[in-house]
Amino acid sequence: MSSYLRLTALAAASAGSFLLGYSAHDTFRVANSTTSLNVNNSLTAEDPNKTLGPSRASQIMKFGYPGFENLRVYEDFVLSYDRKTRTAHWVLEHLTPERMQYSPNVDRSLCQFRPDTSIHPYFQSQNDDYKGSGYDRGHLAAAGNHRKSQLAVDQTFFLTNMSPQVGRGFNRDKWNELEIYVRKLAKKNPNVFVATGPLYIPKEEKDGCKYVRYKVIGKNNVAVPTHFFKVILIEKSLNNYEMECFVLPNDVIPNETPLDKFYCSLETIERSAGFIIFENLPSKSITKINGVKKGGLLW
């Protein structure tokens, strides 16, 4: 048989196998096939994870959505899920002193890391992806921020809210310190809005070119971010806001390093992340950013 005929036969056989497989998995493929969602048809997780009572999305997203791709609305936070990296693009939270009052009926030991079944199975991360990887399942919306109800804290353990983080020296230390700092702000200010997410920052190498390089873990190739950002918008009084913007490397950070060493501009985060954060907030309402009053060097 000629090379051409052999290639033709192979192509036909491959196409047949592909179509057979496609047909056999029709139901599997159709499930949750939507690639993007607008605000009105964003998904909540299926029972037993369904949000109870009225959605807080309008409060949480008061200053706009950074994007509308694969939105998930939970009881106490909203996120946009990245099917390619198997982590979130961003997570948004709205914290208040009242919501920082923990319910005595909440038991964190009952929480379990688990996939959000509203995500198509092709694009979910699994617990096995993290097993033996050397990385923690790091919360983006911190569990400690959402202990007003058992459901609220349970939902922070969805793997959609996780990203691979270095454990000792980062997730369990400096990142945790930043989360505690956020809660302190939330306890003493009327409203605090928090945007959190992963970054994949390019690095210049020996050849003088920049490359974006990151690890992936597990059979589902969950991306390991090079950095994480957190933008904190603090309402001090009516139409008076302060902002703090942080970028931390996903690496061991010495305990003695102060958090303000990780201050950066909001623009730097937005350019790296590829979306605008708190777009609907009038700039004139921001009186201080990263500790500098309006009119200072950062303005």
N, C-alpha and C positions, 0 to 999 in steps of 0.2 A: 504494500500500500504506500502511496506517495506521502511525503511529509504533509502536503496540503490536505489530503484526505484524512490523514490521522488527526490533524488539528481540528478539521471540521467535525469528525466523529466525537472527539473529546469535548469540543464546545457544545455539541448537541446533548451529549450525556450530562455535562455539567449543568446546562440550562434545565434539563429535565429534573435533575436532582434538586436544583434550586427551587423550581416551581413546586415540586412535590413537598419540599420542606416548608415553603411559604404557605402552601395550602393547608398543610397539617397544623400550622401554628397560627391560622387566621385569628382565632379567638384571642390567643395570647398577644398577637400584634395589635389588635384593635383596642385592647384595654388601655384606657388613658392615653389615647394617641394624640391628643391635642398638644401642639408644640408651644403655644403661648396662650395666655389668658388675659382678658381685660378685668378691670376691677369688679364688674358685675357678675362674672362667672368664675372667679377664682375659687379654688377648691379648698374644702376642709377635709381632713382625713375621715375615713369611714369609721363606723362604730367598731370598737368602743372608744374611738379617739375623737368623736365628733364634738365640736365646740358647743357648749350649752349656753342658752340664753342669747341675748342680742350680741352681735359681733362688735368688737372694739376697734375694728379696722379703721373707721373714720377718725377715731381719736389717735390711734397709733400713727396713721399716715397723714396727719394734719398738714404737714408741710410738703406733701407730694411723694410720689413713687419714683424711686431711682430708675425703675424699669418695670415691665409687665410680663416678663418671661417666666412661665411656670410658677405663678404665684401660689403660695399656700398661706391660708389665714388660720391661725390657731387662736386659742382663747386669749392669749396674752402677748402674742407677737406675730409678725408677718415676715415671710421670707420669699425670695426669688431663687428658684433652684436651677443649678447649672447641670444639665444632663451629661455634658462632656466630662466635667471634672468630678462629678458625683458629690459635689459640695454646693453650698449656697453661693450665689453671687453676693447677696447681702441679706442681713436680718435687721429688722427695725423693731424697737421696743419703746413703750411709753411708760415711764415710772413716776409714781407719786408717793408722798409720805404714807397715804392710806394703803396703798398697795404694797408697801414695804412692811406692813404689820402682818407678820406671819401667823397663819392659822395653826392652832395647836393640833388640829385634826390632820395636818399634812405630815406624811411620813416618807421622807426621801428614800428610805431603804426599800420601799415598794416599787420604786421606779426601775424600769428596765430599758436598756438600749435596744431599739428595734427599728426596722424600716417603716417608713410611711407608705402604706399600701396604695395610696392614691398616686404614687409615682410608678410609671410603667416599669415592670420588672427588668427590662433591658438596662435601665439607667439608675437603678437603686444601688446604694452601697450596702454591704452586709457586715455583721459583726466579725465574720471570718476574715474579712479583708484586713481588719486591724490586728487580728490575732497573730502574735509573733513578729509583727512589723517593726516594733520598737517605738511606735507612736501611740499617744493617747487619743481617745475619742474626745476631742476638745470641743466644749460648748461654745457656740457663737452667742446665742441668747443664754446667759448664765442661769443655771438652775436656781441659784440663790436669789435671783431677781423675781422669781415667780412662785412664791410659796403661799399665795393667797388662797389657792385651792389645790386639791390633789391633782385634778385634771391639768391645771396650768403647769405644775412642775413636771407631771408625767410627760407632757408634750415637748418639754425641752430635751427629752431623751430620744426623740426621733433622730434617726441618723441623718435626716435632711438638715438638722441643726448642728451636725458635727463636722469637724474637719481635722485631719491628722495633725497633731501638735506634738512637738518634743515634750516629754513628760517632765522630768526633774529639770529645774532651771528655767522652765517656761510655763507650761500649762498649770503645774502645781505650785508655781512660785510667782514669777513676775506677772504673768497674765492674770493669775488669781488676785494678785495685789491690785491690778487695774480694775478688776471686777468689784472688789471690795470698795475701792475708791468711788466707783460709780454709785454703789448703794449708799455710801455716805452722802453724796450729793443729792440723791433722790430723797433721802430722809429729811433734808433741811431746806428743800426748795419746792415750790408749788408743782412744777412739772419738769421732768427731764426726759429728753428724747435721745435714743442711742441707736446709732447705725454701726454695724459691725460686719466685717467680711474678710475674705482672703485676698491676698495680692500675689502676683507672679511677676516679680521685678527683674528686669534684665540686668546682666552683669557683664562688664567689659572683660574680655579674656586676652591672653597673650598676643593673639593676632591683631589686637586693636579693634575687633568687632564685638558688638554686644549680642548676647544670647540670653534667651529665656530658657532656663533649665530647671526642671523640678522632677522629683521622684514620683512614682506612682506605686501604690501598694495593693496587694490582693489580686484575686482573679478578675475583679471588676475595675482594676486600674484607677483607684481613687487617688486623685491628685494631692500631693503634699505641697501646700503653699510655701513660698519663700518668706513671706511676711504676712502679718495681719494688721488690719486697721480698726480703729474705733473712734467714732466722732460723737462727742457728747454735746448736746444742746441743752443749756440750763436756763430755764425761765426764772429770772430773779424777781420780776414784777411784771405788770401788764406792759406788753410791747418792749420789754427790756430783757435781752438774752445775752448770755455769754456762751462761748464755744471753746471746746478743747479738742484737738485733733492729734491722734497718736498713730504711729506706725512702729510695730515691733518686729524684729526678725524672728523667724521660727527656729530658734536656736537657744542654747543655754545662755542665760543672761545673769551676770553676777548679781547677787542679792543687794549689794551696796549701790547699784546703779539706780539713781532716782528716776521716777517716771517722767519727769519733765525733760529728760534727755531724749525722749522719744517723740517730743512735739514735732509736728511738721505742719505745713500749710494745707488747708482744705483742697486747694487746687492740685497739689501734688498727689493727694489721694485720689481725687476725681480723675485726673489724667491717667493714673496707673490702673484704676478700677474700670474705667470706661463708662461711667455714669455720673450724674449730678446728684448731690445729696442735699436734702432740705431746700429744694429749688424754689418752693413757694414762700419761703421766709424772706420778707423784705430785708435787704442788707442794712437799712438804716436802723433796724431793730437790734442789731448786734452791737453791743457796746464794748465788748472785750473778747479777744481771741487769744488763746494760749497765754493768758495772764497779762496781755498787753492791751491797754485801753485804746479806744478808737483814736486814730491820729498818730499812733505809735509806729514803730518800724515795720510791723507786719501789715500796716494799712497803706 
